[in-house]
Amino acid sequence: MKKRLIAALLAVSMLVPSGSALAVRLPEQRTERIYSTSTYINPLYRNEMTAAQLKTTREEDASEGSTQYVTSETELCDQLREDLVQRKSTITLHYQSNTYDKQDAENFFKKAVAHTGKPTEGDYLKWQYAGWEATQSGNVEGNTYYMTIKYTMTWYTTEKQEAVLDAKVKKILQSLKLDGKSDYEKISAIYSYVCSHVTYDSEHDADDSYKLKYTAYAAAINGTCVCQGYSVLLYRLLLEENIDCRFISGTGNGENHSWNIVKLGGKYYNLDATWDAGNEKPIYFLKCNENFTGHVRDSEYKTNAFYRNYPMGDEDYAETQKTHTHTYERPEFEWSSDLLSCIARFFCTLGDDIQQEACTVTVNENGTRTASCTFGGKTYIDQIISDTRRVEDIFTDVPATSWYRDFVQYVYDHALMSGVSETQFQPDGTLTRAQVAQILYNQAENPEVEESDRFTDVKKNAWYYRAVTWAAEQSIVSGYTDGTFRPNRAITRQEFAVMLYSCAGKPEVSGSVREAFADGGTVAAWANDAVLWAYQNGILSGERSGEDKVVRPADNATRAQAAVMMMRYVEWLESEA
């Protein structure tokens, strides 16, 4: 049975984390000033950390100006999560909303560190900081709030330490030679490694000033930590192998403690590497709750909702399930909602193991898409017809009578752009530099790229890493003098034209952009040829302003305008061919 896999989070959607929003400008008239502060201490450290020990933010630091405000809570949390992954000590966010709550800073933070299934996000972030202080400042104009939140983080590891840990994690997993192994074999090997290579840090157990003991860094690099370090390292290693895992906090024999649950055969089982460290045979490995004695979860991990999302096995994972020979049937293919990727899942005939393989997806001339993968020495193929539904039936904000309807249909059908959610295309929303790089990368059919650390703010776990790396390799984009790419900065109409012009190989042009547009003189010198080329080839037509035709080069490009330019650009490529 074929299923369409709805892309989760932004991790891995075709274009952008769901909820990209229109940037707005702060009104000149301000009628009311708002300022508040809040402090949050990581719950696991409330007995070891006080508010006075956290780094603080001065009031004047929190009022720095910016004219770019985010209107989507989803995008705001995505930006916050990205900065957290990079271990930034100071994080500043700007947003516009019709409501204001002093708890916004805490609510946004909780959403940013929610479990995503990505190794360096979710619980990995949630349990690697001591706490934060935040300031919320801004103005209210009528019923609209223009707010700035500034977080000052107290981390237990630095970005450099995380980079060292990244390399160590890669070496650990390589040394375990997990390719081709079953999920059980992977879990067993990783668990055995942690239990045999990490010892409990009794030396610093009572030393509240030594905070590194709580980290995966201490566990993997120093080989010694407290329970939290064990749990976070296990979480990171298992997710690196695409095995779902959660960090569970609570008490062990009445004292603060942490452990993990891991998914195997559709159910979750308890693991406690701290208590199994040094044991000749594991005692707390793949246990059901009933047999996981001495452990009591914190309230958030024993709600009905949590158990619905993470159903526990009724019995310990049986020994017979570990040793039999797996026999797999033909896979079940799951396509992403944008049809750009597909995963083949192979189910053992005994029902206790699932293997999954990423497929190679090709687009055929007749519009169908083919997914293929090799597993167990055999090649498996699935074919699906591209989604031909009308966009007005998919997106509530794309009316059938709108001027951009046909262009949105084109980019959607050709998998160049998707919606910001299942029901919203957001035609008036803006695009970021990373999003445009992803669109052009999609048009190029997602070629392979060589790993590169070209930009300091483009990390290898970012959803746009491959697209930006490819665009830089092709000289379609460049960074700034400080070594950054600034992926979240909104892109202007003339910048979009330059990127398309670079994709086209920068063909020669003649003429003057001043003759084409009444405001042609405002086009930047570095964008003159690109804007003129785009105009002469029907890719950028401009707009009417009274009797004049204008291009408004410095205005942010909207998603609807991007759809128009992409359709016309692809048609130009086809005509050139």
Buried (B, 14 or more C-beta within 10 A) or exposed (E): EEEBBEBEBBBBBBBBBBBBBBBBEBEEEEEEEBEBBBBBBBEBBEEBBBEEBBBEBEEEEBBEEEEBBBBBBBBBBBBBBBBBBBBBBEBBBBBBBEEBEEEBBBEBBEBBBBBBBBBBBBBBBBBBBBBBBBBBBBBBBEEBBBBBBBBBBBBBBEBEBBEBBBEBBEEBBEEBEBEEBBBBBBBBBBBBBBBEBBBBBEEBEEEBEBBBBBBBBBBBBBEBBBBBBBBBBBBBBBBBBEBBBBBBBBBBEEEBBBBBBBBBBEBBBBBBBBBBBEEEEBEBBBBBBEEBEEBEBBEEBEEEEBEEEBEBBEEBBEEEBBEEEBEBEEBBBBBBBBBBBBBBBBBBEEEBBBBBBEBEBEBEEEEEBBBBBEBEEEEBEBEBEBBEEEBBEBBEBBEEEBEBBEBBBBBBBBBBBBBBBEEBBBBEBBBBBBBBBBBBBBBBEBEEBEEBEBBBBBBEEBBBBBBBBBBBBBEBBEBEEEEEBBBBBBBBBBBBBBBBBBBBEEEEBEEEBBEBBBBBEBBBEEBBBBBBBBBBBEBBBBEEEEEEBBBBBBBBBBBBBBBBBBBBBBBBEEEEE
